[in-house]
Amino acid sequence: MKLSSPSFGVFIISVVLFCLVVAVKYVNIAIPVVSGNTFEILMVAYVAMLAGVVFGNI
């Protein structure tokens, strides 16, 4: 299996999701979709990054 770097878009999506979770958890900003699902949003960010690395430029 050959791994590659994720595309820039996948990287940005992952970073934005991570920043939203950090804002909700540590800055106490209320974001309705993220506030109750911080772990799930972090998993989506991780899976997006993983898919970008494993499957190439998606």
N, C-alpha and C positions, 0 to 999 in steps of 0.2 A: 504494500500500500504506500503510495507516494503522497506525502502531505505537502500542502502549499499554503501560502499566506492567503487570508481571506480578502475578498474585495473590499474596497474602501467603504462601500455602502453598508455591507454587513458589519464592518467594524464600527461605523458610526451608529448604527441601530443598537448594537450591543452596548456601546458606551452611553448612549442616551438613556436606555433602560436602566443601566446601573446607576447613573446620576439621579434618575427619578427615585429609585429605591433609597439611595443615600439621603436625598432631600427629605423623604418621608420619615425615615428612621431617626436621623440625627439632627436635622434642622427643624423638624416638627412642622413641615408644610403639609397641608391637607390636600391630597390629590385623590379624588374619589375612586378611580379605578385601581390605583396602586396601594392605597392605604391599607386595605384589608388583605392584600395578596402579595406582600413583599417577597416572600420566599418563591412563590410561583413566577413572579416577574424576573427575579434573579435567575431562575432556572431557564426561562425563555431566552434571556440574554446569553447565558452560557451555551445553550443548545444552538443558538444562532451562530455564535462564534465557532463552536465545534463543527457545525455543518460547513461553515465557510472554510475551515482548515482541511477537513476531510474530503469534501467534494469539490474543492477548487473555487473558481470564480462563479458563484451562484448569484 
